[in-house]
Structures are given as C-alpha cells and as structure tokens.
Amino acid sequence: MKNNLWSVALFVSLSVAAQDDLLRQLEAATEPSTQYTIQTFKSTRLVNSQTVESKSQGELEFIFAHRFGLINDGIYELFGLDQAFVRLGLEYGLTDRLGIGFGRNSVDKTMDVYGRYKVLRQSTGVKNMPITLTAFANMAVETAPRNRDLPEPLSFEDRTSYTAQVLVARKFTDKLSLQLMPTLVHKNTVDRTLESNDQWALGAGGRYKVSRSIALTSEYYYRFDVPAASPYFNAFGVGVDIETGGHVFQLVLTNARGLTERAIFTETTGNLAEGDLHFGFNVTRTFQLKKEK
C-alpha cells in the first residue's frame, strides 16, 4: 500500500511538471511577433521595370531579357521574329535587403550598373507596415554609335544617364499585388527641342496570380512635361509569369523595345494607337552562392 501511494505521488508530480512545461511552451508560442510578407512579386522584374523584390544574401540572379521587332512589321520580318534585341545581366544579394547588378544590351550597346535597397517591408503583428518600399538607382552608358561614325565625338559624360526610382508595393491578397513607381531619369546630353535633361514619370503596375505557377502582370508609365515635338511615347506592357522551379519565365507584350531604364521610360518609339507592339520574354535563374546556415 505504501509503495502504491509513492507511485501515485510520483505520477502526479510528473503530470504537474509536464503541464507546466506545456504551458510555458504555449505562452512562448503566443508571444507577440512580426510576420513579414514574402513574394509580393515572384521576380525582380514586373514586365519591363523593376519590382520591390530583392535577392537574398548570397543569391546570384542571371537575367536574360529578349525583345523581338514590331509585330505589325508583317510577314516579311516574320512579325518581328527576324529581329532580336537582347540584354544579359547579373544581380547579387549583398544582404537580404541590399543588392547590386550590372548588364549590357544589344539595342544601343548600353552598359548599366545599379543598386537596390529594401527600405521598408510589409508586415503585420508587433510591427505593422502596410507597404514594401524599395529604392532603386541606375547608371547607364550608351556606347553606340562609335565616335568614329559621328561628325562630332561624344564624351563619356555625354553618353551617361541616371535613373532613380522609389518602388512602393502592397500585397493585398495571396493573388493580387500592386505597385507605384515614381521615376526620375537624368540625361547629361539631350536635344532640348525633343526632351529635357531631367524627365519625370509615374509608373503603375500589378500582378494577379491565376494558379500556383502562373500569374498575369501589367505596367504603364506616364511622362510629365513632355515637349510637343517629342517622338517618344509612354511605355506600356503586359505579361505572363511562369514559374518552373528555380526559373521564372516571363512572356511579355510591350511597345518598348529598350531594355534599360533610360530607354524604357524616355525613348519608347512604339505607338500603341498604331499597334506598335513587341513580343519578348525575360528569363531569370537564381543561384545560391552562399551556404545557408
């Protein structure tokens, strides 16, 4: 009988201790925390322009962007497929919020370097932030045409331009994300009868996820204070994102042939009213260079 009482007492003690441990675990699990929104967009590119997304620390993204000629050039140019305009680029995540990149495109043989920093992250919980905000800056040097082909040579400064953007996005649901893109492009040298050195634009775009691996995208840029003689048009684009493992394959339809910020926002020659559209695609592939902890 005495042994039975000791057994009961030991069982009760262990049960109480186990309940205390369980309560402590539950209390720890219910402590206030911050939940950050992820994958507002699947890629660092929307259609032509950048998104608020940044690469994680140690990630290297290879970017292959391709635009064909005008669809309305007809069968002689195989609806634009005979022409190819390409940009190759790399972007690396220095931290989870800071990235740098560079690239070259074949349209005007432009070299560009850029950086992005995710200033704010959309979140709920202890820290409630309704938006994600990323700052983006780009410098581009147009190397074509060569000075020997010009009546007067152009200096490095003459060929250089700069772009600054504030990208503001919100993921409203698991399917819908929207983004605003105030933009400033500065060109060191311009024909002032056609354009200004400083050119402002406001872009708006979004993404709607229709299935686990497919999403629809769109964007439009409105330019301010455009001279009446300007031969350029506001950039527009729509696309389909297809996720295939480590790749994101984006099919696009746009009136912009350019593949750098300067060319997209200030040098789009396609007139939507006349059906000037280019078919193209973006392919991104991410490599993990730094071992995960």
C-alpha positions in Angstrom: 0.0 0.0 0.0 2.8 2.4 0.9 4.5 1.7 -2.5 1.3 2.4 -4.3 1.0 5.8 -2.6 4.5 6.7 -3.6 3.7 5.7 -7.2 0.6 7.9 -7.3 2.5 10.8 -5.8 5.3 10.4 -8.4 2.8 10.2 -11.2 1.0 13.4 -10.0 4.3 15.3 -9.7 5.4 14.3 -13.2 2.0 15.3 -14.6 2.1 18.7 -13.0 5.7 19.2 -14.2 4.7 18.2 -17.8 1.7 20.6 -17.7 3.9 23.4 -16.5 6.3 22.8 -19.4 3.4 22.7 -21.9 2.0 26.0 -20.5 5.4 27.6 -20.8 5.7 26.4 -24.4 2.3 27.7 -25.3 3.0 31.1 -23.7 6.2 31.4 -25.7 4.4 30.4 -28.9 1.8 33.1 -28.3 4.2 35.9 -27.6 3.7 38.9 -30.0 5.8 38.6 -33.1 6.2 40.3 -36.6 5.2 38.4 -39.8 6.8 39.8 -42.9 5.1 39.5 -46.3 7.0 37.4 -48.8 6.8 37.2 -52.6 4.9 40.4 -53.3 6.2 39.6 -56.8 7.9 36.5 -58.0 10.7 38.2 -59.8 12.8 41.4 -59.6 11.1 42.3 -62.9 7.5 43.2 -63.5 7.3 43.5 -67.3 10.0 45.9 -68.3 10.6 47.6 -65.0 11.9 46.7 -61.6 9.9 45.4 -58.6 10.3 45.8 -54.8 11.8 42.3 -54.6 15.5 41.9 -53.7 17.7 38.9 -53.8 18.6 37.1 -50.5 22.1 37.4 -49.2 24.4 35.2 -51.3 22.0 34.8 -54.1 23.1 35.5 -57.7 20.4 36.0 -60.3 21.1 35.7 -64.0 18.8 37.8 -66.2 18.2 37.2 -69.9 15.8 39.7 -71.5 14.8 39.4 -75.2 12.6 41.7 -77.3 11.7 41.0 -80.9 10.8 43.5 -83.6 7.4 45.1 -84.2 4.6 42.6 -84.7 3.0 44.9 -87.2 6.1 44.8 -89.5 4.3 41.9 -91.1 5.3 38.6 -92.7 8.4 40.0 -94.3 10.0 40.3 -90.8 8.1 37.3 -89.6 6.0 39.6 -87.4 9.2 40.9 -85.7 10.8 37.5 -85.0 13.6 38.2 -87.5 14.9 40.9 -85.2 16.4 40.4 -81.8 17.3 42.8 -79.0 18.9 41.2 -76.0 20.1 42.2 -72.5 22.3 40.0 -70.3 22.6 40.8 -66.7 23.6 39.6 -63.2 22.3 40.7 -59.8 23.8 39.7 -56.4 22.3 40.0 -52.9 24.9 41.6 -50.6 22.3 41.3 -47.8 18.7 40.2 -47.7 17.7 43.9 -48.5 20.7 45.3 -50.5 21.6 44.2 -54.0 23.8 45.3 -56.9 23.7 44.4 -60.5 25.0 45.1 -64.0 24.2 44.3 -67.6 24.6 45.0 -71.3 22.1 45.2 -74.0 22.4 44.9 -77.8 19.9 47.6 -78.8 22.3 50.6 -78.4 25.2 48.6 -76.7 24.4 50.2 -73.3 26.3 49.1 -70.2 24.5 49.7 -66.9 25.1 49.2 -63.2 22.5 49.5 -60.5 21.7 49.0 -56.8 18.6 48.5 -54.8 17.7 48.7 -51.1 14.5 47.5 -49.5 13.8 50.3 -47.1 10.5 49.1 -45.7 8.9 45.6 -45.6 5.2 44.9 -45.5 4.4 43.2 -42.2 1.8 42.5 -39.6 2.0 41.8 -35.8 4.2 43.8 -33.5 5.5 45.8 -36.4 2.6 46.7 -38.7 3.8 48.1 -42.1 1.2 48.3 -44.9 3.7 48.6 -47.8 7.1 47.4 -49.1 9.3 50.3 -50.3 12.5 49.8 -52.3 14.9 52.5 -53.5 16.5 51.8 -56.9 19.3 53.7 -58.7 20.9 53.0 -62.1 23.7 54.5 -64.2 23.9 53.7 -67.9 26.4 54.4 -70.6 25.3 54.3 -74.2 28.4 53.2 -76.3 26.7 53.2 -79.7 27.3 54.7 -82.2 31.1 54.8 -82.1 32.8 58.2 -82.2 34.4 57.4 -85.5 31.0 57.1 -87.0 29.9 60.5 -85.7 30.5 64.0 -87.2 31.4 65.1 -83.7 32.7 62.8 -80.9 30.7 62.3 -77.7 32.5 62.2 -74.4 31.8 59.6 -71.6 29.7 62.2 -69.8 27.7 62.9 -73.0 26.8 59.2 -73.2 25.8 58.8 -69.5 22.4 58.8 -67.9 21.0 58.2 -64.4 17.7 56.8 -63.2 16.2 56.9 -59.7 13.1 55.2 -58.6 11.0 54.7 -55.4 9.1 51.5 -55.7 6.1 51.2 -53.4 4.1 48.0 -53.4 1.4 46.2 -51.4 0.4 42.5 -51.5 -3.4 42.8 -50.9 -4.1 39.1 -51.1 -2.2 35.9 -51.9 -3.2 36.6 -55.6 -3.1 40.4 -56.0 -0.1 42.8 -55.7 0.0 46.4 -56.9 3.0 48.8 -57.3 3.6 52.5 -57.8 6.9 53.7 -59.4 7.8 57.4 -59.2 10.7 57.8 -61.6 13.4 60.4 -62.5 15.7 60.0 -65.5 18.6 62.4 -66.0 20.5 62.5 -69.3 23.7 64.6 -69.4 23.2 65.4 -73.1 19.9 65.7 -75.0 18.3 67.5 -77.9 16.3 70.1 -75.9 13.8 70.6 -78.7 12.7 67.0 -78.2 13.3 66.2 -74.5 14.6 67.7 -71.2 17.7 66.7 -69.3 15.5 65.7 -66.3 12.4 63.7 -67.1 9.8 62.6 -64.6 7.4 59.7 -64.9 5.0 57.8 -62.7 4.5 54.1 -63.3 1.8 51.8 -62.0 1.6 48.0 -62.3 0.4 44.9 -60.8 0.4 41.1 -60.6 -2.5 38.7 -60.4 -1.8 35.1 -59.6 -4.1 32.7 -61.5 -2.6 29.4 -60.4 0.2 28.0 -58.3 2.8 28.7 -61.1 1.2 31.3 -63.4 0.5 35.0 -62.9 -0.6 37.9 -65.1 1.3 41.2 -65.0 0.9 44.7 -66.4 2.5 48.1 -66.1 2.2 51.7 -67.6 4.4 54.8 -67.3 3.0 58.3 -67.7 5.6 61.0 -68.5 5.3 64.6 -67.3 6.0 67.8 -69.1 6.8 66.2 -72.5 7.7 68.6 -75.3 5.2 68.7 -78.1 7.9 67.7 -80.6 8.8 64.5 -78.7 8.9 61.4 -80.9 8.5 59.1 -77.9 5.5 57.5 -76.2 4.6 56.3 -72.7 5.8 52.8 -72.0 3.2 50.0 -71.6 3.5 46.3 -71.1 1.6 43.1 -70.2 3.0 39.7 -69.4 2.5 36.2 -68.1 4.8 34.8 -65.4 5.5 31.1 -65.5 7.4 29.7 -62.5 9.4 26.5 -63.2 11.5 25.5 -60.2 14.5 27.8 -60.0 13.5 29.7 -63.2 10.9 32.4 -63.7 9.9 32.6 -67.4 8.1 35.8 -68.3 6.3 36.3 -71.7 5.8 40.0 -72.5 4.0 42.2 -75.0 5.1 45.8 -74.9 5.6 48.9 -77.0 9.0 49.4 -75.5 12.0 47.9 -77.4 14.6 49.2 -74.9 15.9 47.1 -72.1 17.4 49.6 -69.7 15.5 52.2 -67.6 16.6 55.2 -69.7 15.4 53.6 -72.9 12.2 52.2 -71.5 11.0 55.3 -69.8 12.2 58.1 -72.1 12.9 56.5 -75.5 9.9 54.2 -76.3 9.1 54.7 -80.0 6.2 52.3 -80.2 2.8 54.0 -80.7 0.0 51.9 -79.2 -2.6 53.7 -81.3 -0.9 52.3 -84.4 -0.4 48.8 -83.0 3.3 49.1 -82.4 4.0 46.1 -80.1 7.0 43.9 -79.5 6.8 40.3 -78.3 9.5 39.2 -75.9 10.5 37.4 -72.8 12.5 37.6 -69.6 14.2 34.5 -68.1 15.7 34.6 -64.6 17.7 31.9 -62.9 18.8 32.2 -59.3 22.0 30.5 -57.9 22.8 30.1 -54.2 26.5 31.1 -53.8 26.5 31.3 -50.0 25.7 28.2 -47.9 22.5 28.5 -45.9 23.1 28.5 -42.1 
